[in-house]
Amino acid sequence: MINHVKKQIKFLLLQEDLMLKELASEMSKVLGKPYSPSSLSHKIARNTITYSEMVEIANILGYEINFVKK
């Protein structure tokens, strides 16, 4: 199964010229929980990342999540 979340996050990191290490560090600061690049990568790969974490990732990268009806 293709992990669309992983691909989208990698694409956004590339677009914003940000490394996973920097994203994990910023998430630790904002959410007050320890995030390492490895733990964040595993959460994304296993599809165990929460919606609130995804919202924060989008926020850190300068994006927002919108639901659009098909």
N, C-alpha and C positions, 0 to 999 in steps of 0.2 A: 504494500500500500504506500502510495506517495504521501509524504508528510508536507502538506501545503503550508502549514504554519511555519515550519522550519525554513522552507524556501522563501516565504514572504519576509521573515525576519532577516534572513541572510541578505535578501535583496535590499531591504531598507537600511541595513547596516552599511552595505556597499554604497548606496545612494548618499548616505549622510557621512561617509568616510569615518566610520566609527568601528572600533574593534569590539568583539564580544566581551573582552576583559573590561573595557570602559563601560559598557552597558551594565555588566554585572556589578561593578563598583558603584555606579550611579543608582542602581536599584537597591543596593544595600543601604545607601544613604537615605533614599526617599522612603523606603518601606520599613527601615529599621530591622531588617533581618539579614543574616549573612548570605550573600550570593557569590559564588565563584564562577568563573567562566565554565568550568567543568560541570558544576551542578546545574547551572542554567541551561547549558547545552543538552544535558541528559533530560531535564524536564521537558524541553522542547521536543527532543527526539522521541520520548515516550508518550507524548501528548498528555502530560500531567500538569501542564502549566495552567494556572487559573485565569479566569476572565479578568479579575482585578490586576493580575500581573501583566496580562496582555494590554490592558488599558494603560498601565504605567509605562510599559515599553513604548507604546505608541506616543505617549506624552513626552517621554524622554527624547524620542527621535523627532519630535515636532509634528506628530500626526494625531488624528483622532479617529476613532472607530465609528463608522456609520453603518446602519442597517438600511439596505436599499431593497425595496420589494422588486421581485423579478417581473 
